[in-house]
C-alpha cells in the first residue's frame, strides 16, 4: 500500500504540474486572442480612408501576424468577391470518422455563428466584414486536453499495476519457500524448515516462525521416538540374551547330563539288544536336542556374548561372517522354502569411486557399533524369512555397500538392500498389516536413523520382485551409536 500510495502521489503531483502549465498557457492564449481582436477592430475602423490595395495588404498582414483564437475573419467586396479568406482550418486528428465521433461526443453544434457588418470605402462602395466562431478549433483544443488527461490516467493505472505486480511478486516469492517447507514436513523432512530465511513481510514471518517451531518439535519428537525404539529393541535383545543364558546354563547342562546317563546305560545294556536299541535312540534324541538348542542360541544371540570391555562394538569381520552363514543357511539344498541366495559386497571411496575390497588385516581392524551390526543382521534375517514365506522367489540377494575410508575413526555409509525375483508387494499397506516382518525391518532401520525404501526391480513383469533398501551412517570404532541415516 505504501508503494501504491507513492505511485498515486507521484501521478497526482505530475497532474497538478501539467494542469498548472496548461492553465498558464490557456490564460496567455486567451489574453493574446483578446488583444488581437481589439487590434483588429481598430485596424478595421482605420481602413475606411485607405485605398483598396493598401486596405487588403493591411488586412492580410493583420491576419498573418495576429491570428485570432477560435474566430475566422472574412472580407467580401461589394460584388461578393472574396478579398480576405480565413486560413486553412484545423485538420481532423484521425480522419472523418474520428472527427464525427468527437463531434457527437462533445455535443458540437454545426450551425454557424457569424457577426457581419459593412465597411464603407472611399469610392462610396461597401465591403462586407464577417467574424465567425470556429467550433472546430475549440473542439480540437478540448480533445487534446481530454486525451492528455486520459493519457495521464493511463500512466497512473499502469504505474499502480506495475507497483502491485512487483509487490505481489515480492510477497509471493517467500510463499514458495513456505510451501516447500510444508511439503518437506509432509515428507517427514525438516531440513527445508530449518533453513527458512527471515521473511520480508510480518505476517509471513509469523507463519515461518510457526513452521520453524513445528520443525524443531518434530525433530525433537523423532529423536525421542528413535531413542524409545532403540530402547525397545535393546530390551528385546536383552531378553533374548537372558533366554540364551538360561538355555545354555540350565537346559544345556541337563541335556549334557542326560547324554552322560545315556552313555552309561548304553555300556550297561551292551549285551541286551532290545534295551541297547532304546538307549541308542535316547542318545540320538539328546544329541538332536543339543543341536536344536545350539541353533536356538545362535538365533537368540547371533554374535554371542560381548567381549569384556567392548560391549558396544562388533568386528566387521564377524558381521560379514554371520551374513555369509545366514545366506548359506537359506541356500542349503533340500531346505523347505529354500532358494538360491547370494551376498554382494562392495566398497566405494569417499569420492564415490569403486575400490578394491580391503584386505583381511584392514577388515579385522574395523569395528561397528554392536547395535548397528545386530540391526543389519536382524533385518537381513527377517528379509530372507519374508522371501521364503511370501515371495515365492527363486533367487534372492543380500547386498552391503560401504562408502568411505577403511580406516578406524572414519565416517562410513552402509547401503543395505535385499532383493528377490518373487511375486512382489501388491499393496504396501496390506503387507504392513499382514505381519510384523516388514514392520520390524522398518522399525529397526528407522531406530538407527535410516528410512526403509521399497520398489519393484522388474516393473511390468508377471514377477516384479521386491527390493528393500536403506542407508545407514556410522563411524568406525569411534562412535558407539550411528550418526544418522537417510532414505535410499
C-alpha positions as CSV (number, residue, x, y, z in Angstrom):
1,X,0.0,0.0,0.0
2,X,2.9,2.4,0.7
3,X,4.4,1.8,-2.7
4,X,1.0,2.2,-4.4
5,X,0.5,5.4,-2.4
6,X,3.9,6.7,-3.7
7,X,2.9,5.9,-7.3
8,X,-0.5,7.6,-6.8
9,X,1.0,10.6,-5.1
10,X,3.6,11.0,-7.9
11,X,0.9,10.8,-10.6
12,X,-1.2,13.5,-8.7
13,X,1.8,15.8,-8.5
14,X,2.5,15.3,-12.2
15,X,-1.2,16.0,-13.0
16,X,-1.0,19.2,-10.8
17,X,2.2,20.4,-12.6
18,X,0.8,19.7,-16.0
19,X,-2.5,21.3,-15.1
20,X,-0.9,24.5,-13.9
21,X,1.3,24.6,-17.0
22,X,-1.8,24.1,-19.2
23,X,-3.8,26.7,-17.4
24,X,-1.0,29.3,-17.8
25,X,-0.8,28.6,-21.5
26,X,-4.6,28.8,-21.8
27,X,-4.7,32.2,-20.0
28,X,-1.9,33.6,-22.1
29,X,-3.7,32.4,-25.3
30,X,-7.0,34.0,-24.2
31,X,-5.3,37.3,-23.4
32,X,-3.4,37.2,-26.7
33,X,-6.6,36.5,-28.6
34,X,-8.5,39.3,-26.9
35,X,-5.6,41.7,-27.7
36,X,-5.6,40.5,-31.3
37,X,-9.4,41.1,-31.6
38,X,-9.1,44.6,-30.2
39,X,-6.3,45.5,-32.6
40,X,-8.3,44.0,-35.5
41,X,-11.3,46.2,-34.6
42,X,-9.0,49.3,-34.6
43,X,-7.4,48.4,-37.9
44,X,-10.9,47.8,-39.5
45,X,-12.0,51.3,-38.4
46,X,-9.0,52.9,-40.0
47,X,-9.5,51.2,-43.3
48,X,-12.4,53.4,-44.3
49,X,-10.0,56.1,-45.7
50,X,-7.4,53.7,-47.3
51,X,-7.4,52.7,-50.9
52,X,-8.3,49.1,-51.8
53,X,-4.7,47.7,-52.4
54,X,-3.4,49.2,-49.1
55,X,-6.5,48.0,-47.2
56,X,-6.2,44.5,-48.5
57,X,-2.4,44.3,-47.6
58,X,-3.2,45.7,-44.2
59,X,-5.8,43.0,-43.6
60,X,-3.5,40.2,-44.7
61,X,-0.7,41.4,-42.6
62,X,-3.0,41.7,-39.6
63,X,-4.3,38.1,-40.2
64,X,-0.8,36.7,-40.6
65,X,0.7,38.5,-37.6
66,X,-2.1,38.3,-35.1
67,X,-4.1,35.1,-35.6
68,X,-7.5,35.0,-33.9
69,X,-8.4,32.4,-31.3
70,X,-11.5,30.4,-32.4
71,X,-12.5,33.3,-34.8
72,X,-12.4,33.4,-38.6
73,X,-12.2,36.8,-40.4
74,X,-13.6,37.2,-43.9
75,X,-13.9,40.3,-46.2
76,X,-16.0,40.4,-49.3
77,X,-16.1,43.1,-52.0
78,X,-19.4,44.8,-52.9
79,X,-19.9,42.3,-55.7
80,X,-19.2,39.4,-53.4
81,X,-15.6,38.8,-54.5
82,X,-13.6,37.4,-51.5
83,X,-10.9,39.9,-50.6
84,X,-9.7,38.1,-47.5
85,X,-10.5,34.5,-46.6
86,X,-9.7,32.6,-43.4
87,X,-6.5,30.4,-43.3
88,X,-7.0,26.6,-43.7
89,X,-8.9,25.2,-40.7
90,X,-7.8,22.6,-38.2
91,X,-7.3,19.2,-39.8
92,X,-9.0,16.2,-38.3
93,X,-6.8,14.2,-35.9
94,X,-7.7,10.8,-37.2
95,X,-9.9,11.0,-40.2
96,X,-13.5,11.9,-40.7
97,X,-14.9,9.1,-38.6
98,X,-12.9,10.2,-35.6
99,X,-14.0,13.8,-36.2
100,X,-17.6,12.9,-36.4
101,X,-17.3,10.7,-33.2
102,X,-15.6,13.6,-31.4
103,X,-18.4,16.0,-32.5
104,X,-21.1,13.6,-31.3
105,X,-19.2,13.0,-28.0
106,X,-18.8,16.7,-27.3
107,X,-22.3,17.7,-28.5
108,X,-20.9,20.2,-31.0
109,X,-23.4,22.3,-33.0
110,X,-22.9,22.6,-36.7
111,X,-25.0,25.8,-37.1
112,X,-22.6,28.8,-37.8
113,X,-22.4,31.8,-35.5
114,X,-21.5,34.8,-37.6
115,X,-21.3,38.5,-36.9
116,X,-21.4,40.7,-40.1
117,X,-21.2,44.5,-40.8
118,X,-20.4,46.8,-43.7
119,X,-17.1,48.6,-44.1
120,X,-17.6,51.9,-46.2
121,X,-15.0,52.6,-48.9
122,X,-13.7,56.0,-50.2
123,X,-15.4,55.4,-53.6
124,X,-18.8,55.0,-51.8
125,X,-18.9,51.2,-52.1
126,X,-19.1,48.9,-49.1
127,X,-17.2,45.8,-48.2
128,X,-18.8,43.1,-46.1
129,X,-16.8,42.1,-43.0
130,X,-17.8,38.9,-41.1
131,X,-16.4,37.2,-38.0
132,X,-17.5,33.6,-37.4
133,X,-16.8,31.5,-34.3
134,X,-14.6,28.4,-35.2
135,X,-16.1,25.4,-33.3
136,X,-13.5,23.1,-34.9
137,X,-10.5,24.7,-33.2
138,X,-12.4,24.8,-29.9
139,X,-13.2,21.1,-30.2
140,X,-9.6,20.4,-31.2
141,X,-8.3,22.0,-28.0
142,X,-10.9,20.2,-25.9
143,X,-10.0,16.9,-27.5
144,X,-6.3,17.4,-26.9
145,X,-7.0,18.3,-23.3
146,X,-9.2,15.2,-22.9
147,X,-6.6,12.9,-24.5
148,X,-3.9,14.4,-22.3
149,X,-6.0,13.7,-19.2
150,X,-6.7,10.1,-20.4
151,X,-3.0,9.5,-21.0
152,X,-2.2,10.7,-17.6
153,X,-4.8,8.4,-16.1
154,X,-3.5,5.5,-18.2
155,X,0.0,6.2,-16.9
156,X,-1.4,6.3,-13.3
157,X,-3.2,3.0,-13.8
158,X,-0.2,1.3,-15.4
159,X,2.1,2.6,-12.6
160,X,-0.3,1.2,-10.0
161,X,-0.5,-2.1,-11.8
162,X,3.3,-2.3,-12.1
163,X,3.7,-1.5,-8.4
164,X,1.0,-4.1,-7.5
165,X,2.7,-6.7,-9.7
166,X,6.1,-6.0,-8.1
167,X,4.6,-6.1,-4.6
168,X,2.8,-9.4,-5.3
169,X,5.8,-11.0,-6.8
170,X,7.9,-9.9,-3.8
171,X,5.2,-11.1,-1.4
172,X,4.6,-14.5,-3.1
173,X,8.3,-15.3,-3.6
174,X,8.7,-16.2,0.2
175,X,5.4,-18.2,-0.1
176,X,7.2,-20.6,-2.4
177,X,9.7,-21.4,0.3
178,X,6.9,-21.8,2.8
179,X,5.1,-24.2,0.5
180,X,8.4,-26.2,0.0
181,X,8.8,-26.3,3.8
182,X,5.3,-27.6,4.3
183,X,5.8,-30.2,1.6
184,X,9.1,-31.2,3.4
185,X,7.1,-31.6,6.6
186,X,4.6,-33.9,4.8
187,X,7.6,-35.9,3.5
188,X,8.9,-36.3,7.1
189,X,11.8,-33.9,6.4
190,X,12.6,-30.7,8.4
191,X,15.8,-29.5,6.8
192,X,13.9,-27.1,4.5
193,X,12.0,-25.8,7.5
194,X,15.2,-25.2,9.5
195,X,16.7,-23.3,6.5
196,X,13.8,-20.9,6.1
197,X,15.2,-17.3,5.8
198,X,13.6,-14.4,7.5
199,X,10.5,-13.3,5.6
200,X,10.2,-9.7,4.4
201,X,6.5,-9.5,5.5
202,X,5.5,-9.6,9.1
203,X,2.6,-12.0,8.5
204,X,4.7,-14.4,6.5
205,X,7.5,-14.2,9.2
206,X,4.9,-15.3,11.7
207,X,4.0,-18.3,9.6
208,X,7.7,-19.1,9.0
209,X,8.4,-18.8,12.8
210,X,5.5,-21.3,13.4
211,X,6.9,-23.7,10.8
212,X,10.4,-23.4,12.3
213,X,8.9,-24.2,15.8
214,X,6.9,-27.1,14.3
215,X,10.0,-28.4,12.6
216,X,12.0,-28.3,15.8
217,X,9.2,-30.0,17.7
218,X,9.1,-32.7,15.0
219,X,12.8,-33.2,15.2
220,X,12.6,-33.5,19.0
221,X,9.7,-35.9,18.8
222,X,11.5,-38.0,16.1
223,X,14.7,-38.1,18.2
224,X,12.6,-39.2,21.3
225,X,10.8,-41.9,19.2
226,X,14.1,-43.2,17.9
227,X,15.5,-43.4,21.4
228,X,12.4,-45.2,22.6
229,X,12.6,-47.6,19.6
230,X,16.2,-48.3,20.4
231,X,15.4,-48.9,24.0
232,X,12.6,-51.3,23.0
233,X,14.9,-53.1,20.6
234,X,17.6,-53.2,23.3
235,X,15.1,-54.7,25.7
236,X,14.2,-57.4,23.1
237,X,17.8,-58.3,22.6
238,X,18.5,-58.2,26.4
239,X,15.5,-60.6,26.8
240,X,16.9,-62.8,24.1
241,X,20.3,-62.8,25.7
242,X,18.7,-63.8,29.1
243,X,16.8,-66.6,27.4
244,X,20.0,-67.7,25.7
245,X,21.8,-67.8,29.0
246,X,19.0,-69.7,30.6
247,X,19.0,-72.3,27.8
248,X,22.8,-72.6,27.9
249,X,23.1,-72.8,31.6
250,X,20.1,-74.8,32.6
251,X,18.8,-76.7,29.6
252,X,22.3,-77.3,28.2
253,X,23.5,-78.8,31.5
254,X,20.6,-81.1,31.8
255,X,21.0,-82.3,28.2
256,X,24.6,-82.9,28.9
257,X,23.7,-84.9,32.0
258,X,21.1,-86.9,30.0
259,X,23.7,-87.7,27.3
260,X,26.2,-88.9,30.1
261,X,23.4,-91.1,31.6
262,X,22.5,-92.4,28.2
263,X,26.2,-93.3,27.5
264,X,26.4,-95.1,30.9
265,X,23.2,-97.0,30.2
266,X,24.5,-97.9,26.7
267,X,27.5,-99.6,28.3
268,X,25.4,-101.4,30.8
269,X,23.0,-102.9,28.2
270,X,25.6,-103.8,25.7
271,X,24.6,-107.5,25.9
272,X,20.8,-106.8,25.7
273,X,20.0,-105.8,22.1
274,X,16.4,-104.7,22.7
275,X,17.4,-102.3,25.5
276,X,20.5,-101.2,23.6
277,X,18.3,-100.0,20.7
278,X,16.1,-98.0,23.0
279,X,19.1,-96.4,24.8
280,X,20.8,-95.6,21.5
281,X,17.6,-93.8,20.4
282,X,17.6,-91.8,23.6
283,X,21.2,-90.8,23.0
284,X,20.4,-89.7,19.4
285,X,17.4,-87.7,20.6
286,X,19.6,-86.0,23.3
287,X,22.2,-85.1,20.6
288,X,19.4,-83.7,18.3
289,X,18.1,-81.7,21.3
290,X,21.5,-80.3,21.8
291,X,21.8,-79.3,18.1
292,X,18.4,-77.6,18.3
293,X,19.5,-75.8,21.4
294,X,22.7,-74.6,19.7
295,X,20.6,-73.4,16.7
296,X,18.2,-71.6,19.0
297,X,21.1,-70.0,20.9
298,X,22.5,-68.8,17.5
299,X,19.2,-67.2,16.6
300,X,18.7,-65.6,20.0
301,X,22.3,-64.3,20.2
302,X,23.9,-64.4,16.8
303,X,27.1,-62.6,17.8
304,X,27.4,-64.4,21.1
305,X,28.0,-62.6,24.4
306,X,30.0,-59.4,24.0
307,X,33.7,-59.4,24.8
308,X,34.8,-57.9,28.1
309,X,35.3,-54.1,27.8
310,X,33.9,-53.9,24.3
311,X,30.2,-54.4,24.9
312,X,29.3,-51.6,22.5
313,X,31.4,-52.6,19.4
314,X,31.4,-55.5,17.0
315,X,34.1,-56.5,14.4
316,X,33.1,-56.0,10.8
317,X,34.7,-59.4,10.0
318,X,32.3,-61.1,12.5
319,X,29.3,-59.3,10.9
320,X,30.3,-60.5,7.4
321,X,30.9,-64.0,8.7
322,X,27.4,-64.1,10.2
323,X,25.9,-62.7,7.0
324,X,27.6,-65.3,4.9
325,X,26.4,-68.0,7.3
326,X,22.8,-66.6,7.0
327,X,22.9,-66.7,3.2
328,X,24.4,-70.2,3.2
329,X,21.7,-71.4,5.5
330,X,18.9,-70.4,3.2
331,X,20.7,-71.8,0.1
332,X,21.1,-75.3,1.6
333,X,19.8,-77.9,-0.8
334,X,16.6,-79.6,0.3
335,X,15.7,-77.0,2.9
336,X,12.0,-76.3,2.9
337,X,11.3,-72.9,1.4
338,X,14.9,-72.6,0.3
339,X,16.1,-70.6,-2.7
340,X,19.3,-69.6,-4.5
341,X,20.7,-66.9,-2.2
342,X,23.8,-64.7,-2.5
343,X,25.7,-62.0,-0.7
344,X,27.0,-59.0,-2.6
345,X,29.7,-56.9,-1.0
346,X,31.2,-53.7,-2.4
347,X,33.3,-50.7,-1.2
348,X,33.4,-47.2,-2.5
349,X,35.8,-44.5,-1.5
350,X,34.8,-41.1,0.0
351,X,34.7,-39.7,-3.5
352,X,32.3,-42.3,-4.7
353,X,34.8,-44.2,-6.9
354,X,34.8,-48.1,-6.7
355,X,37.7,-49.5,-4.6
356,X,39.1,-53.0,-4.0
357,X,37.8,-54.8,-1.1
358,X,40.1,-54.1,1.9
359,X,42.4,-57.0,3.0
360,X,41.8,-59.2,5.9
361,X,44.1,-57.1,8.0
362,X,42.2,-53.9,7.4
363,X,38.8,-55.6,7.9
364,X,40.0,-57.0,11.2
365,X,40.8,-53.5,12.5
366,X,37.3,-52.2,11.7
367,X,34.5,-52.3,14.2
368,X,31.0,-51.0,14.1
369,X,28.6,-50.2,16.9
370,X,27.2,-53.5,18.2
371,X,23.6,-52.3,18.0
372,X,24.1,-51.3,14.3
373,X,25.8,-54.6,13.4
374,X,23.0,-56.5,15.1
375,X,20.4,-54.4,13.3
376,X,21.9,-55.2,9.9
377,X,21.9,-58.9,10.7
378,X,18.3,-58.9,12.1
379,X,16.8,-57.0,9.1
380,X,18.7,-59.3,6.7
381,X,17.4,-62.3,8.6
382,X,13.9,-61.0,8.6
383,X,14.1,-60.1,4.9
384,X,15.1,-63.6,3.9
385,X,12.5,-65.1,6.1
386,X,9.9,-63.0,4.3
387,X,11.2,-64.1,0.9
388,X,10.8,-67.7,2.0
389,X,7.3,-67.2,3.4
390,X,5.6,-64.8,0.8
391,X,7.8,-64.1,-2.2
392,X,7.8,-67.5,-4.0
393,X,11.2,-66.4,-5.3
394,X,13.8,-68.5,-7.0
395,X,16.7,-66.0,-6.3
396,X,17.4,-63.6,-3.5
397,X,20.4,-61.3,-2.9
398,X,21.6,-59.5,0.1
399,X,23.8,-56.5,-0.5
400,X,26.1,-54.4,1.7
401,X,27.9,-51.5,0.0
402,X,30.3,-49.5,2.2
403,X,31.2,-45.9,1.3
404,X,34.1,-44.1,2.9
405,X,37.6,-44.7,4.1
406,X,38.6,-48.1,5.6
407,X,40.4,-46.5,8.5
408,X,39.5,-46.6,12.2
409,X,37.7,-43.4,13.1
410,X,36.5,-42.6,9.6
411,X,32.8,-41.9,8.7
412,X,31.2,-44.8,6.8
413,X,27.9,-45.1,4.9
414,X,26.3,-48.5,4.6
415,X,23.8,-49.2,1.8
416,X,21.9,-52.3,2.7
417,X,19.4,-54.0,0.4
418,X,17.6,-57.3,-0.1
419,X,16.2,-58.1,-3.5
420,X,14.3,-61.1,-4.9
421,X,12.6,-62.1,-8.1
422,X,9.3,-63.1,-6.5
423,X,5.7,-62.0,-6.8
424,X,6.4,-58.6,-5.4
425,X,4.5,-56.5,-2.9
426,X,1.0,-55.8,-4.3
427,X,-0.2,-53.4,-1.6
428,X,2.3,-52.0,0.8
429,X,-0.4,-51.2,3.4
430,X,-1.7,-54.7,3.3
431,X,1.8,-56.2,3.7
432,X,2.4,-53.9,6.6
433,X,-0.8,-55.1,8.3
434,X,-0.4,-58.8,7.5
435,X,2.5,-59.4,9.8
436,X,5.4,-57.8,11.7
437,X,8.1,-58.8,9.2
438,X,8.3,-55.5,7.2
439,X,7.2,-53.5,10.2
440,X,10.1,-55.0,12.2
441,X,12.6,-54.2,9.4
442,X,11.3,-50.7,9.0
443,X,11.4,-50.1,12.8
444,X,14.9,-51.3,13.2
445,X,16.1,-49.2,10.2
446,X,14.3,-46.1,11.5
447,X,15.6,-46.6,15.0
448,X,19.2,-46.3,13.6
449,X,18.5,-43.2,11.6
450,X,17.6,-44.8,8.2
451,X,14.4,-44.9,6.2
452,X,13.2,-48.2,4.6
453,X,12.6,-47.9,0.8
454,X,10.7,-50.4,-1.3
455,X,10.5,-50.8,-5.0
456,X,9.9,-53.4,-7.7
457,X,13.0,-54.1,-9.8
458,X,11.1,-55.6,-12.7
459,X,8.1,-53.3,-13.2
460,X,5.5,-54.6,-15.7
461,X,6.6,-58.2,-15.3
462,X,4.5,-61.1,-14.0
463,X,7.1,-61.4,-11.3
464,X,8.1,-57.8,-10.5
465,X,10.1,-58.8,-7.5
466,X,10.8,-56.7,-4.4
467,X,13.8,-54.7,-3.3
468,X,14.1,-53.4,0.2
469,X,16.8,-50.8,0.8
470,X,18.1,-48.4,3.4
471,X,21.2,-46.3,4.0
472,X,22.9,-46.2,7.4
473,X,25.7,-43.9,8.5
474,X,28.2,-44.5,11.3
475,X,31.9,-44.2,12.3
476,X,34.4,-47.0,12.5
477,X,35.2,-47.8,16.2
478,X,34.8,-44.2,17.4
479,X,31.0,-43.9,17.7
480,X,29.1,-46.5,19.8
481,X,25.8,-45.4,18.1
482,X,25.0,-44.4,14.5
483,X,25.3,-40.8,13.4
484,X,22.1,-40.9,11.4
485,X,20.6,-42.1,8.2
486,X,18.6,-41.2,5.2
487,X,16.2,-42.8,2.8
488,X,17.7,-44.5,-0.2
